[in-house]
């Protein structure tokens, strides 16, 4: 797996939109387009496996050595192969992070916990939906 900054000259926008649709759940083309178009405050990285886009991670810096993962997805064919784990660790390395965090729902808490993130409930932020803040303190 190689993690590269998104560049439309290297990775087709259609592939990125497909990955973003997976990340905005439930899949929604309009929301994916809005995320792609709002890149000015974020960095978008693409995971390549066997030369093909296998995952995406969108990151916003929140401080000199900290930031938030706002979107993360791996294509179904590459799931459960360590791509998501590798993206998070490579992002922390590339961005020289000492702390990275994500806000997520119950479905993704297990993934973040397996990577060593501390999990804290934010309560029911939306009717019937509990949200969590997942925080990883990185070596560095």
C-alpha positions in Angstrom: 0.0 0.0 0.0 1.2 3.4 -0.9 -0.4 6.6 0.4 -0.2 9.6 -2.0 -1.8 13.1 -2.0 -4.8 13.1 -4.3 -3.9 14.4 -7.7 -6.5 14.2 -10.5 -3.6 13.6 -13.0 -2.7 10.4 -11.2 -6.1 9.1 -9.9 -9.4 9.6 -11.8 -11.9 11.8 -10.0 -14.5 9.1 -10.6 -12.5 6.7 -8.4 -12.2 9.3 -5.7 -15.9 10.0 -5.7 -16.6 6.3 -5.4 -14.4 6.2 -2.3 -15.9 9.3 -0.8 -19.4 7.9 -1.3 -18.3 5.0 0.9 -16.9 7.4 3.5 -20.0 9.7 3.8 -22.4 6.7 4.5 -24.9 5.9 3.5 -23.4 6.3 0.0 -24.5 9.6 -1.5 -23.0 11.2 -4.7 -24.0 14.7 -3.8 -22.4 14.6 -0.3 -19.3 13.0 -1.9 -19.1 15.9 -4.4 -19.5 18.4 -1.6 -16.6 16.8 0.3 -14.4 16.7 -2.8 -15.1 20.4 -3.6 -14.4 21.5 0.0 -10.8 20.4 -0.1 -9.2 23.8 0.6 -9.0 23.2 4.4 -8.3 19.5 4.1 -5.7 17.2 2.7 -7.0 14.2 0.7 -4.8 11.1 0.4 -5.3 8.0 -1.7 -4.1 4.5 -0.8 -2.9 2.6 -3.9 -2.8 -1.2 -3.8 -1.6 -3.0 -6.8 -1.5 0.4 -8.6 -5.3 0.9 -8.0 -7.1 3.2 -5.6 -8.0 1.1 -2.6 -8.8 3.7 0.0 -9.1 7.3 0.9 -8.4 9.4 4.0 -9.3 13.0 4.4 -7.5 15.0 7.0 -7.8 18.5 8.5 -5.0 20.0 10.6 -6.2 21.3 14.0 -2.8 22.4 15.3 0.9 22.2 14.5 1.1 18.5 15.4 -2.5 17.5 15.6 -5.4 16.9 13.2 -8.8 15.3 12.5 -9.6 12.4 10.2 -12.8 13.6 8.6 -13.3 10.8 6.1 -11.9 7.3 5.7 -13.0 4.4 3.5 -11.5 1.3 1.9 -13.1 -0.3 -1.2 -14.9 -3.6 -0.3 -12.4 -5.7 -2.2 -9.5 -4.4 -0.1 -11.2 -4.4 3.3 -9.8 -6.5 6.1 -6.3 -6.4 4.5 -4.8 -3.7 6.7 -5.3 -0.9 4.3 -7.2 1.3 6.7 -4.7 0.7 9.5 -1.8 1.5 7.2 -3.5 4.7 6.0 -3.9 6.0 9.5 -0.3 5.2 10.5 1.2 6.6 7.2 -0.9 9.7 7.6 0.5 10.2 11.1 4.0 9.8 9.8 3.6 12.0 6.7 1.9 14.8 8.7 4.3 14.5 11.7 1.4 14.1 14.0 1.5 13.7 17.8 -2.3 13.4 18.0 -4.9 12.5 15.5 -8.6 12.1 16.2 -11.9 11.2 14.4 -15.5 11.6 15.3 -17.5 8.5 14.3 -20.5 6.4 15.0 -20.9 3.0 16.6 -20.1 1.1 13.4 -16.5 2.4 13.2 -15.6 2.4 16.9 -14.2 -1.1 16.8 -11.8 -0.2 13.9 -10.4 2.8 15.8 -10.1 0.9 19.0 -8.2 -1.8 17.3 -5.6 0.8 16.2 -5.1 2.0 19.8 -7.4 5.0 19.7 -8.9 6.1 23.0 -12.7 6.1 22.7 -15.1 8.6 24.4 -18.8 8.9 23.9 -20.1 12.3 22.8 -23.6 11.2 23.5 -26.6 11.4 21.2 -25.6 14.2 18.9 -28.4 13.4 16.4 -31.7 11.9 17.3 -31.0 8.2 18.0 -27.4 8.4 16.9 -24.6 8.2 19.5 -21.3 9.7 18.3 -17.8 9.0 19.6 -14.5 10.9 19.6 -11.6 8.6 18.9 -8.1 9.9 19.8 -4.7 8.5 19.1 -1.5 9.8 20.7 1.3 9.2 18.3 5.0 8.7 19.0 7.1 11.4 17.7 
